[in-house]
Amino acid sequence: MMTSANTFEKNQKLMVKAVKKKDQKACSQALEGMSEALLSYRTAGGLLGADGGGNIPSVDEIRRSACRVQGRSFDKRREDKYGQI
């Protein structure tokens, strides 16, 4: 869990730097790193599902939200990366 927390912090710092530079690609990469670290943290801590997690958005929901803000389609990006949905 500590590794995930440290990875999240590292990507959060990268995100702040990218926002200051207005670099959308770096922001997107940092956000993806943060979401993956958060998923690992939640999985290790048993914070997924109705019993442990409550109403915490999933990694996919976070990514979709970020894509909507940037005017991109998350499903299209995921389809390009992984193939058929």
N, C-alpha and C positions, 0 to 999 in steps of 0.2 A: 504494500500500500504506500509505503514511503517513496518508493521509486516512481510510482504513478503521480504522487503529489509533487515530487520534484520536477518531473517531466511537465506537468501542468504549469507549474510556476515558471519554468524556463520558457515554455511556449507563450505564456501570458506576457512575459517581458519582451519577447520577440514581437508579439502583437502590438504592444504599446509603441515600440520603435517603428514598426511598419505603418501604424496609423499616423504617426508624426511625419513620416516620409510620404504618406498617401500612396503607398504601394499595395494595390489590391491583391496581387498575386501572393506577396509575402503574408498579408493578412489572412488570406484564405488558407495558406499552408499552416500558419500558426493556429488558426481556429480548428483546423482538422487535427493537428497534434494535441490541442487542448481537449477536443472531444474524445479522441481515442484514449488519452490518459484518464479522462473522467470515467469512461466506460470501464477501463481496467480497475480503477479505484472502486467503483460501485460493485463490480463483480467480486473483487477480493473481499470487500466489506459486507457482502450480502445485502446490498442496498437496492437491489432490483426487485421489481414486482410490487404488488399491492401491499404485502405485509411489511416489507422493508423500506420501499422507496416512496410510498405515498404518490404524490402527483409531480414527480420529477420528470422533465422531458427526456426523451431518448436521444441518443446521439444523432439518429436520422432526423428527428424533429429539429434539433439544434442546427444541423447542416442545412435543412430545407429553409429554415428561418433566415440563416445567413445568406443563402442564395437568393431568396426573395428580396432582401435588402439590397443586394448587389445587382439585381435584375437578371439573374441567371436561373437556369432550371437544374435543380439537384438531380432529379431523376434522369435527365439527359446525360449529365456528367457521370453518374453512376453506371448508366447503361454503356457509355463509351469505355469506362474503365473495366467493368466486369462482364460485359456482354448483356444478354437478354435479362430483363427484370423478372 
